[in-house]
Structure formats: structure tokens, C-alpha cells
Amino acid sequence: MAKKRTHSTGPFRERTILVGVSVRTKGDYWALEDSLAELSELARAAGANPIARFSQSMNKPSPTYIGKGKIEELQHAIKDKEVDTAIFDDELSPNQQKTLEDKLGVKVIDRTALILDVFAQRARSREGTLQVELAQTEYLLPRLAGQWSHLERLGGGVGTRGPGETQIETDRRLVRRKLQRVKKELAQVRSQRDQQRQRRTGGEAKIVSLVGYTNAGKSALFNKTTSSGVIERNQLFSTLDTTTRRMYLPSGTAATISDTVGFVHKLPSILVAAFRATLEEALEADLLIQVVDVSSPYAVEQAQVVTDQLADMGIGDTPRILVLNKLDLVIEDPDEPIDLEVLEHIDVTEFKRVVTTSAVKGWGMSELRDAIEAEVGVANYDPVEAYSVE
């Protein structure tokens, strides 16, 4: 009797390989293997199945991103492992992408396209969808020539959601018209946000904004602080839409606090620009609460990424409180002595105060409220001198 074959009925997951390059003349505080590890997380978040990683150290950037020998190595791996997609850890130029696809014979996407794809899946509100649409369309615009055909041939999947699926046969004129429409709609969204902010604050309430690396626990802290029900998930970019609530500090002072989209290593500048309406709460904030996952092996690098990106946004000088969150993953009891090596590598002098918390356990929440009060509340109210790092 012939043996019956079984077939998977689950969703199709593209088999992908990850490729990264370290250029010796280009300084980066992220080790290449760490960057590829995060790229793997992003790929899984997009629904792909990363099966192998490849890396190369080079003295200077290559016009083809990787050398000839590495391309040949990838060709063999793609054939042997039946790979569908090659994901590269940096943004590729349109020429690099096309050359690599021609040589490798599979779909090639870069880190930017991958992040945009994850955002496309996470977007729920009209505002979030518009912002992702803007970023994706601006990313695709310089790649129109000769690119639509490969997107059509490969039939969608990771890195081709959103505009890539609907604009395959259009020309630049139509895409630019689409960009104008999306930008106009987002301008209306931004105007509405400004009006809402004025109504919430009355021009007097202080604005506090949670910022931090993706999956650092910002939403959990927001919920604990405001008794809200914002989605909390142990996943990258679970929050794309800014949520704002009014809060009252220990002295009775009113303030608003916002939960914003998380940052990530090599976050595309077009995405930051597209999400300006969502990030407006951080741009207008009187105080930023920078949340760090203290349990992450990359906590120092993640904190630096956020600090650098805040500076790029022009708000690096806004007063900040450093919150070391997820303490329950480091110690079992809040009364245990804490030896946080991470503080030896973060410049705490950039922050007004440092607070340790566990949003899950509720540890440190009163200290956090007091720290916020001390920075934006009534004058001379300072119950947390022990937490000051000035």
C-alpha cells in the first residue's frame, strides 16, 4: 500500500537567507552577528523562515554589496537549501538590488523593505496605514525602472506588501500623484492631532512621551501608569499608533502621557519622516521617558540607537528620564541588591533621573511617577533625590 504524503496546511513561510557586511573603515557600535540576529527577528516578524546567515568583512564598500566569491557561495546555498528570498542587512541601491537578483535568481530585499513590511502588517488605523503607504511608495519610487517586472514575477510575499502589490504596472506619474494624495491626507491628520493636543492640554498641561527601542515594554508601562488597555505583546512593533491619556501626578498636577512607536537599529529615515504625525507627541514633549529593556543582551546598543535617533529628530536636548524596565527578568525580588552592568556603558549624565521598573510586576511605578513629578510637576517637589543623576 502506497504511503500517504502529508502536506502542511499552515501559512506559507518564505525560506530566506540573511546577508550582512562589515566594512572595516566604517565604525558601528553593533557587532555584525548582533545585527544579523535582529534581522532574523525582523524576518520572522514578517512571516519569513530564515534558515541561514552569511557575513563578510570588507575593507571598503562594494558596488555589489558583497564580493564575487560570496555571491558564488550564496548561489550554491540558494540552490541547495531551496531558498525563496535573500535579505540584506543594509539598504541596497536600486542597481545593487537588481544586480543581486540577476545573479542570485531569487527575490532580493534589504533591511529597509523588511522593516516596512513589518510595519505594513502591524498598521491598524487609517493614520498608521497612510504613514506606511507613504514610506513604502517613497522607497519604491526610485526602484520603478525595471523593478515592477520582478515584483510581478515573484508574486508578492515578504517585502512586497502594500504599494508594491497594487502599483506594479503603473508609471512614475501615477506614483507621484499617489504620494501627493497621501501627503495631503497626512497633513490633515497632523492638523487634527494638533487640535486634539491643544484640547487635551489646554496649553498648560505638561506633555510626557514614552520613547524607546521596540519591545522594550513601553506599552506595558503606559498601561500601568494610566490604567489603560493598549495592546501589549512580546513582539517587534506591536504599537504603531500613538495613544495619549491624561494623568495626574502625586501633587495633583495634570499631564498627558503618550505611548509612541518604537525605534530599531538602522531605522529607515523615510519611515521616521512618514511617521512624523505619530511622533509629534514626542517632538512636542516637555519630558521624554526613555525605556530600555534591561534584560536584553543588546540593552546598551539599543539605548544608543534611541539616543542617536532622538538627536536626528532634533529633540536630543529634551529632558529625559532613563527607565530600566523588565527588571523581573533580571532579579526575582524587588528588594534584591541590583548590580546593573548596563549602567557602566550608558552615559547616565544625559538623563535627569534613572528609575528601575518592572511593568509586569508593578515594581518601581511609584518611583516613576515621583520622577515625572519632580521634572514637570510643582516647583520644589523632589521625593526622588536618590534617583537623580545630575
C-alpha positions as CSV (number, residue, x, y, z in Angstrom):
1,M,0.0,0.0,0.0
2,A,1.4,3.4,-1.0
3,K,2.5,5.6,1.8
4,K,0.3,8.7,2.1
5,R,2.1,12.1,1.7
6,T,1.2,14.8,4.2
7,H,1.1,18.5,3.3
8,S,1.4,21.5,5.5
9,T,-1.9,23.4,5.8
10,G,-0.2,26.3,7.7
11,P,0.6,29.7,6.1
12,F,3.5,29.6,3.6
13,R,6.7,30.9,5.1
14,E,9.3,32.0,2.6
15,R,12.7,30.3,3.1
16,T,15.2,33.1,3.4
17,I,18.9,33.6,3.9
18,L,20.3,36.7,5.7
19,V,23.4,38.5,4.4
20,G,25.4,41.2,6.2
21,V,28.6,43.1,5.6
22,S,31.1,44.7,8.0
23,V,33.2,47.4,6.4
24,R,36.4,47.9,8.5
25,T,36.6,51.6,7.7
26,K,33.0,52.3,8.8
27,G,32.5,52.4,12.6
28,D,29.4,50.8,14.1
29,Y,28.7,50.0,17.7
30,W,26.7,47.0,16.7
31,A,28.6,43.8,16.0
32,L,27.7,42.2,12.7
33,E,26.4,39.0,14.3
34,D,24.2,41.0,16.6
35,S,22.7,43.0,13.7
36,L,22.1,39.8,11.8
37,A,20.4,38.3,14.9
38,E,18.0,41.2,15.0
39,L,17.5,40.9,11.2
40,S,16.4,37.3,11.8
41,E,13.8,38.5,14.4
42,L,12.5,41.1,11.8
43,A,12.3,38.4,9.2
44,R,10.3,36.1,11.5
45,A,8.0,39.0,12.4
46,A,7.4,39.5,8.6
47,G,6.4,35.8,8.3
48,A,9.6,34.5,6.8
49,N,11.6,31.5,7.8
50,P,15.3,32.5,8.0
51,I,17.4,29.3,7.5
52,A,21.0,30.6,7.2
53,R,23.2,33.6,7.8
54,F,26.1,34.8,5.7
55,S,28.6,37.6,6.5
56,Q,31.6,39.2,5.0
57,S,34.2,41.6,6.2
58,M,35.4,44.1,3.6
59,N,38.0,46.9,3.5
60,K,35.6,49.2,1.6
61,P,32.0,49.1,0.3
62,S,31.4,47.1,-2.8
63,P,29.3,48.2,-5.8
64,T,27.5,44.8,-5.5
65,Y,27.4,45.0,-1.7
66,I,29.3,41.6,-1.4
67,G,32.3,40.2,-3.2
68,K,32.3,37.9,-6.2
69,G,33.3,34.9,-4.1
70,K,30.5,35.5,-1.6
71,I,28.0,35.8,-4.4
72,E,29.0,32.4,-5.7
73,E,28.7,30.9,-2.2
74,L,25.2,32.3,-2.0
75,Q,24.3,30.9,-5.4
76,H,25.2,27.4,-4.2
77,A,23.4,27.8,-0.8
78,I,20.2,29.1,-2.6
79,K,20.1,26.1,-4.8
80,D,21.0,23.5,-2.1
81,K,18.6,25.0,0.5
82,E,15.8,25.8,-1.9
83,V,15.8,29.5,-0.8
84,D,13.0,31.8,-1.9
85,T,14.4,35.2,-0.8
86,A,17.7,36.8,0.2
87,I,17.5,39.5,2.8
88,F,20.4,42.0,3.1
89,D,21.2,43.8,6.3
90,D,21.6,47.3,4.8
91,E,19.7,49.4,2.4
92,L,20.6,48.5,-1.1
93,S,20.7,50.9,-4.0
94,P,18.3,50.1,-6.9
95,N,21.3,49.0,-9.0
96,Q,22.6,46.7,-6.3
97,Q,19.3,45.1,-5.8
98,K,18.8,44.4,-9.5
99,T,22.3,43.1,-9.9
100,L,22.0,40.8,-7.0
101,E,18.6,39.5,-8.1
102,D,20.0,38.8,-11.6
103,K,23.0,36.9,-10.1
104,L,21.2,35.0,-7.4
105,G,18.0,34.2,-9.3
106,V,15.7,34.9,-6.3
107,K,13.9,37.8,-4.8
108,V,16.3,40.2,-3.0
109,I,15.1,42.7,-0.4
110,D,17.0,44.9,2.1
111,R,16.6,45.8,5.7
112,T,14.5,48.9,4.9
113,A,12.0,46.9,2.8
114,L,11.8,44.3,5.6
115,I,11.0,46.9,8.3
116,L,8.5,48.5,6.0
117,D,6.9,45.1,5.5
118,V,6.6,44.5,9.3
119,F,5.0,48.0,9.6
120,A,2.6,47.2,6.9
121,Q,1.4,44.1,8.7
122,R,1.1,45.9,12.1
123,A,-0.7,49.0,10.8
124,R,-4.3,49.0,12.0
125,S,-5.6,52.6,12.0
126,R,-6.1,54.8,8.9
127,E,-3.3,57.0,10.1
128,G,-0.9,54.1,10.5
129,T,-1.8,52.7,7.1
130,L,-1.3,56.1,5.4
131,Q,2.1,56.5,7.0
132,V,3.3,53.1,6.0
133,E,1.9,53.7,2.5
134,L,3.8,56.9,2.2
135,A,7.1,55.3,3.3
136,Q,6.7,52.3,1.0
137,T,5.8,54.4,-2.0
138,E,8.7,56.7,-1.5
139,Y,11.0,53.7,-1.1
140,L,9.7,52.2,-4.3
141,L,9.7,55.3,-6.4
142,P,13.5,55.2,-7.3
143,R,13.2,51.5,-7.9
144,L,10.4,51.7,-10.5
145,A,12.6,51.2,-13.6
146,G,13.0,47.5,-14.2
147,Q,11.6,46.6,-10.8
148,W,7.9,46.2,-11.4
149,S,8.5,43.1,-13.5
150,H,10.5,41.3,-10.8
151,L,7.8,42.0,-8.3
152,E,5.1,40.7,-10.6
153,R,7.1,37.5,-11.4
154,L,7.8,36.8,-7.7
155,G,4.1,37.2,-6.7
156,G,4.3,39.3,-3.5
157,G,5.4,38.0,-0.1
158,V,7.8,39.5,2.4
159,G,9.0,42.9,1.3
160,T,6.3,43.4,-1.4
161,R,3.2,44.1,0.6
162,G,1.3,47.5,0.3
163,P,2.1,49.7,-2.7
164,G,4.3,47.0,-4.3
165,E,1.3,44.8,-5.0
166,T,-1.0,47.4,-6.3
167,Q,1.3,49.6,-8.4
168,I,3.3,47.0,-10.4
169,E,2.3,48.3,-13.8
170,T,1.9,52.0,-13.0
171,D,4.4,54.7,-14.0
172,R,6.2,57.4,-12.0
173,R,3.5,60.0,-12.8
174,L,0.8,57.9,-11.1
175,V,3.0,57.1,-8.2
176,R,3.8,60.7,-7.6
177,R,0.1,61.6,-7.8
178,K,-0.4,58.9,-5.1
179,L,2.3,60.4,-3.0
180,Q,0.7,63.9,-3.2
181,R,-2.6,62.4,-2.1
182,V,-1.2,60.5,0.9
183,K,0.8,63.5,2.0
184,K,-2.3,65.7,1.8
185,E,-4.3,63.2,3.9
186,L,-1.4,63.0,6.4
187,A,-1.3,66.8,6.7
188,Q,-4.9,66.7,7.7
189,V,-4.1,64.1,10.3
190,R,-1.3,66.2,11.7
191,S,-3.7,69.2,11.9
192,Q,-6.3,67.1,13.7
193,R,-3.6,65.9,16.1
194,D,-2.5,69.5,16.9
195,Q,-6.1,70.4,17.6
196,Q,-6.6,67.3,19.9
197,R,-3.3,68.1,21.7
198,Q,-4.5,71.7,22.4
199,R,-7.8,70.5,23.7
200,R,-6.2,67.9,25.9
201,T,-3.6,70.2,27.4
202,G,-5.4,73.5,27.3
203,G,-2.0,74.9,26.5
204,E,-1.0,74.3,30.1
205,A,-0.7,70.6,30.9
206,K,2.7,69.2,30.6
207,I,3.4,66.7,27.8
208,V,5.2,63.5,28.6
209,S,6.2,60.9,26.0
210,L,7.4,57.3,26.3
211,V,10.2,56.6,23.8
212,G,12.4,53.6,23.4
213,Y,13.5,50.6,21.4
214,T,10.8,48.3,20.0
215,N,9.7,45.7,22.5
216,A,11.2,47.5,25.5
217,G,7.9,47.4,27.4
218,K,6.7,51.0,26.7
219,S,3.0,49.9,26.2
220,A,3.1,47.9,29.5
221,L,4.5,50.9,31.3
222,F,1.9,53.1,29.7
223,N,-0.9,50.8,30.8
224,K,0.4,50.6,34.4
225,T,0.8,54.4,34.6
226,T,-2.6,55.2,33.1
227,S,-4.7,52.1,33.8
228,S,-5.2,51.8,30.0
229,G,-5.6,48.8,27.8
230,V,-3.1,49.4,25.0
231,I,-2.0,46.2,23.3
232,E,1.0,44.6,25.0
233,R,2.8,41.9,23.0
234,N,6.2,40.4,23.2
235,Q,6.9,41.3,19.6
236,L,8.5,43.9,17.4
237,F,6.5,47.0,16.7
238,S,3.3,45.9,18.4
239,T,2.4,49.6,18.7
240,L,2.4,51.9,15.6
241,D,-0.3,54.4,16.6
242,T,0.3,56.9,19.3
243,T,-2.1,56.7,22.3
244,T,-2.4,59.6,24.7
245,R,-4.0,59.7,28.1
246,R,-4.3,62.3,30.8
247,M,-2.6,61.5,34.1
248,Y,-2.4,63.2,37.5
249,L,0.9,63.3,39.3
250,P,1.2,62.8,43.1
251,S,0.9,66.6,43.7
252,G,-2.3,66.7,41.7
253,T,-0.6,68.3,38.7
254,A,-2.2,67.3,35.4
255,A,-0.1,66.0,32.5
256,T,-0.6,64.0,29.3
257,I,1.5,60.9,28.6
258,S,1.8,59.2,25.2
259,D,2.9,55.8,24.0
260,T,4.8,56.1,20.7
261,V,6.1,53.8,18.0
262,G,9.4,52.0,18.9
263,F,12.8,52.6,17.3
264,V,15.1,50.0,15.8
265,H,18.7,49.7,14.5
266,K,19.1,51.2,11.0
267,L,15.5,52.6,11.1
268,P,14.9,53.9,7.6
269,S,14.9,57.7,7.5
270,I,11.9,57.7,5.2
271,L,9.9,55.8,7.9
272,V,10.8,58.4,10.5
273,A,9.7,61.1,8.1
274,A,6.5,59.3,7.2
275,F,5.6,58.7,10.9
276,R,6.2,62.4,11.9
277,A,2.5,62.8,12.7
278,T,2.6,59.8,15.0
279,L,5.9,61.0,16.6
280,E,4.6,64.6,17.0
281,E,3.8,63.9,20.7
282,A,7.5,63.1,21.3
283,L,8.6,66.2,19.3
284,E,6.3,68.4,21.4
285,A,7.1,66.8,24.7
286,D,8.3,68.6,27.8
287,L,9.8,65.3,29.1
288,L,10.8,62.1,27.4
289,I,10.8,58.8,29.3
290,Q,13.4,56.6,27.5
291,V,12.6,53.0,28.2
292,V,15.3,50.3,28.0
293,D,14.8,46.5,28.3
294,V,17.4,45.9,30.9
295,S,17.3,42.2,30.4
296,S,18.3,42.4,26.7
297,P,21.9,41.5,25.9
298,Y,21.8,44.4,23.5
299,A,20.5,47.0,26.0
300,V,23.4,49.3,25.7
301,E,23.3,49.3,21.9
302,Q,19.6,49.8,21.9
303,A,19.8,52.7,24.3
304,Q,22.4,54.3,22.0
305,V,20.2,53.8,18.9
306,V,17.3,55.6,20.6
307,T,19.6,58.5,21.8
308,D,21.0,58.9,18.3
309,Q,17.6,58.9,16.6
310,L,16.2,61.4,19.1
311,A,19.1,63.7,18.2
312,D,18.4,63.2,14.5
313,M,14.8,64.2,15.1
314,G,16.0,67.4,16.8
315,I,14.9,66.5,20.3
316,G,18.1,65.2,21.8
317,D,18.1,68.1,24.2
318,T,14.6,67.5,25.6
319,P,14.8,66.5,29.3
320,R,14.8,62.7,29.7
321,I,14.3,60.1,32.4
322,L,16.0,56.7,31.8
323,V,13.8,53.8,32.8
324,L,15.4,50.4,33.0
325,N,12.4,48.1,32.5
326,K,11.8,44.4,32.7
327,L,13.7,44.2,36.0
328,D,11.7,41.0,36.8
329,L,13.8,39.2,34.2
330,V,17.0,40.1,36.0
331,I,16.1,39.6,39.6
332,E,13.3,37.7,41.4
333,D,12.6,40.1,44.2
334,P,12.5,43.9,44.1
335,D,14.4,44.1,47.4
336,E,17.3,42.2,46.0
337,P,20.5,44.3,45.5
338,I,20.9,45.3,41.9
339,D,24.2,45.2,40.0
340,L,23.3,46.5,36.6
341,E,26.4,46.3,34.4
342,V,24.4,48.2,31.7
343,L,24.8,51.4,33.6
344,E,28.6,51.2,33.2
345,H,28.1,51.6,29.5
346,I,25.3,54.2,29.3
347,D,26.1,57.8,29.7
348,V,23.6,58.5,32.5
349,T,24.7,62.1,32.7
350,E,22.4,62.7,29.7
351,F,19.4,61.9,31.8
352,K,17.7,63.8,34.6
353,R,17.0,60.7,36.6
354,V,17.3,56.9,36.4
355,V,14.5,54.6,37.5
356,T,14.3,50.8,37.6
357,T,10.9,49.2,36.9
358,S,9.0,46.0,36.1
359,A,5.8,46.9,34.3
360,V,4.6,43.3,34.6
361,K,5.2,43.1,38.3
362,G,4.4,46.7,39.1
363,W,7.8,47.4,40.6
364,G,9.0,51.0,40.6
365,M,5.8,52.6,39.4
366,S,5.5,55.0,42.3
367,E,9.2,56.0,41.9
368,L,8.5,56.6,38.2
369,R,5.5,58.8,39.0
370,D,7.6,60.7,41.5
371,A,10.4,61.2,39.0
372,I,8.0,62.6,36.4
373,E,6.5,64.9,39.1
374,A,10.0,66.1,40.0
375,E,10.7,67.1,36.4
376,V,7.4,68.6,35.2
377,G,5.3,69.0,38.4
378,V,5.1,71.7,41.0
379,A,8.3,73.5,42.0
380,N,10.5,72.1,44.8
381,Y,8.6,68.8,44.8
382,D,11.5,66.3,44.9
383,P,10.8,63.0,46.6
384,V,13.3,61.0,44.5
385,E,16.6,62.7,45.1
386,A,18.1,59.2,45.4
387,Y,17.2,58.6,41.7
388,S,18.8,61.9,40.5
389,V,21.9,61.5,38.4
390,E,22.6,65.2,38.0
